[in-house]
Each structure stands twice: as structure tokens, then as C-alpha cells.
Amino acid sequence: MVAPPIYNRFFRGKTPYAMTKVAMTVLIMGLANELKDTNVKAVTLWPATGIESAATNRFKGEQR
């Protein structure tokens, strides 16, 4: 699942969109909590988080 971190800037002028983002984040956090004692894992990506890779190393510091 792709669920973003929740920032206040998401809400201004786009409340319905922000509600879906908040719901995805709450869903994955709830599933992770409910499944913590099982062999099932709940995983999400937060696109705002930088991940070191060949691409990020190549373009480090460049503005696009």
C-alpha cells in the first residue's frame, strides 16, 4: 500500500483527497497493529521519504 505521512498542508482546499490519504495511513497502521502477533506483515511506502538508490545518488542535490 502507498500511504503518505500526514501533513497539515494536505488539507487546505482538498479535504476529500486528504481524507483518503489519512484513511490509507490509519488502515495500514491498524493492520500492522492487529497482525503483529502473526506471520502476516502490513507494509506501506511513504513517497515523501527519500530512499538511497543509484538514482538518488546520481541526482543528489539537483533540483528538477
Backbone bond lengths (Angstrom), bond angles and torsions (degrees), N, CA, C in turn:
res aa  C-N    CA-C-N  psi(-1)  N-CA   C-N-CA  omega(-1)  CA-C   N-CA-C  phi
1 M - - - 1.439 - - 1.524 107.97 -
2 V 1.292 116.53 144.49 1.459 121.62 173.26 1.517 106.94 -105.54
3 A 1.309 115.68 117.08 1.461 121.08 -178.64 1.527 107.50 -138.23
4 P 1.317 117.79 123.54 1.453 119.74 -175.40 1.525 113.00 -82.21
5 P 1.333 115.58 159.34 1.464 118.01 168.18 1.527 107.65 -63.47
6 I 1.280 117.25 154.55 1.469 120.99 -175.27 1.520 109.86 -97.57
7 Y 1.330 115.80 117.29 1.455 122.42 177.06 1.516 108.48 -119.52
8 N 1.310 115.70 148.32 1.462 121.54 -179.49 1.525 112.05 -59.63
9 R 1.332 118.39 -29.77 1.468 120.99 -177.45 1.531 112.82 -64.73
10 F 1.344 118.22 -18.14 1.459 120.89 178.33 1.528 112.56 -66.84
11 F 1.311 117.53 -25.85 1.454 120.72 -169.02 1.529 115.22 -83.78
12 R 1.296 118.22 -33.37 1.465 120.86 -172.97 1.524 111.79 -64.83
13 G 1.318 116.25 113.39 1.456 122.29 175.73 1.517 115.48 78.23
14 K 1.294 117.82 1.30 1.465 120.01 179.73 1.528 111.28 -146.47
15 T 1.315 114.81 50.04 1.463 120.91 -176.58 1.526 113.22 -57.78
16 P 1.347 121.19 -46.11 1.473 119.19 179.29 1.528 112.49 -59.43
17 Y 1.321 117.03 -41.92 1.466 120.77 177.60 1.529 110.10 -62.84
18 A 1.329 116.27 -45.37 1.462 120.79 -179.70 1.522 111.21 -61.60
19 M 1.321 116.99 -37.44 1.472 120.49 179.67 1.526 111.14 -61.41
20 T 1.320 117.70 -38.67 1.465 119.50 179.85 1.525 110.81 -68.94
21 K 1.330 117.22 -35.76 1.463 120.64 178.56 1.527 110.79 -68.17
22 V 1.311 116.09 -42.94 1.469 120.36 177.43 1.525 110.02 -62.71
23 A 1.330 116.51 -42.76 1.468 120.39 179.95 1.526 111.75 -61.22
24 M 1.331 117.68 -41.10 1.468 119.99 179.00 1.523 111.21 -64.03
25 T 1.335 116.62 -41.17 1.457 120.48 180.00 1.526 110.56 -66.59
26 V 1.322 117.52 -43.96 1.464 121.08 178.70 1.527 110.79 -65.07
27 L 1.328 117.85 -39.85 1.452 121.93 178.49 1.523 111.24 -59.57
28 I 1.325 117.56 -49.52 1.463 119.76 -176.70 1.518 110.98 -68.04
29 M 1.328 117.66 -37.20 1.461 119.86 178.27 1.528 110.77 -67.56
30 G 1.321 116.71 -38.91 1.468 120.85 177.14 1.516 111.91 -65.88
31 L 1.337 116.71 -44.37 1.466 120.22 178.22 1.526 111.02 -62.14
32 A 1.309 117.19 -43.10 1.466 120.59 178.93 1.522 110.42 -59.67
33 N 1.309 117.06 -41.14 1.461 121.54 179.18 1.528 111.25 -66.73
34 E 1.327 117.10 -44.55 1.463 120.91 -178.70 1.527 112.49 -68.21
35 L 1.321 117.46 -30.08 1.464 121.63 -174.99 1.531 113.83 -98.51
36 K 1.328 117.63 5.01 1.468 119.86 -172.80 1.526 113.94 -61.85
37 D 1.328 119.27 -24.81 1.463 121.64 -179.97 1.522 112.97 -97.56
38 T 1.321 117.39 15.37 1.463 121.88 179.78 1.524 109.10 -120.10
39 N 1.315 116.19 179.51 1.465 120.46 175.81 1.522 112.12 -90.19
40 V 1.313 117.32 9.09 1.460 122.37 179.73 1.528 108.22 -97.48
41 K 1.304 116.77 133.22 1.463 121.57 -179.80 1.516 110.77 -114.45
42 A 1.308 116.51 144.38 1.459 123.14 174.10 1.525 106.46 -107.73
43 V 1.326 116.47 123.73 1.460 120.77 -174.16 1.522 109.25 -126.84
44 T 1.314 115.82 142.84 1.457 120.67 176.81 1.523 110.05 -139.74
45 L 1.302 115.53 158.73 1.467 122.56 173.13 1.514 107.81 -112.91
46 W 1.297 116.68 136.87 1.449 121.96 173.47 1.520 106.61 -108.19
47 P 1.332 118.23 103.90 1.469 120.98 -174.48 1.522 114.68 -57.30
48 A 1.306 118.88 -22.82 1.464 120.87 -178.72 1.525 111.91 -76.49
49 T 1.312 117.22 -9.72 1.454 121.22 -178.97 1.521 109.63 -89.75
50 G 1.305 116.43 125.54 1.458 120.52 179.28 1.521 111.52 -73.83
51 I 1.301 117.02 137.46 1.455 122.54 178.05 1.516 107.51 -120.01
52 E 1.316 116.20 128.52 1.460 119.05 -179.73 1.517 110.09 -70.81
53 S 1.314 115.20 127.43 1.459 121.54 178.62 1.527 107.93 -151.78
54 A 1.320 116.15 177.03 1.459 119.96 176.46 1.526 110.46 -58.85
55 A 1.321 116.99 -38.61 1.463 120.81 -179.36 1.530 111.53 -67.69
56 T 1.329 118.01 -45.60 1.466 119.12 -179.45 1.523 110.86 -68.01
57 N 1.323 117.49 -34.35 1.466 119.68 176.88 1.524 111.30 -67.56
58 R 1.311 116.76 -37.18 1.465 121.86 -178.64 1.522 111.83 -67.42
59 F 1.330 116.99 -40.87 1.468 121.51 -174.55 1.527 112.94 -106.07
60 K 1.314 117.88 17.69 1.464 122.08 -178.06 1.525 110.36 -55.47
61 G 1.331 114.68 125.68 1.450 119.88 176.92 1.510 115.71 86.28
62 E 1.313 118.68 -10.52 1.464 121.24 179.91 1.522 109.88 -85.38
63 Q 1.304 116.64 139.05 1.459 122.35 176.89 1.514 109.29 -92.48
64 R 1.294 118.27 136.25 1.466 123.11 177.58 1.498 109.77 -115.40
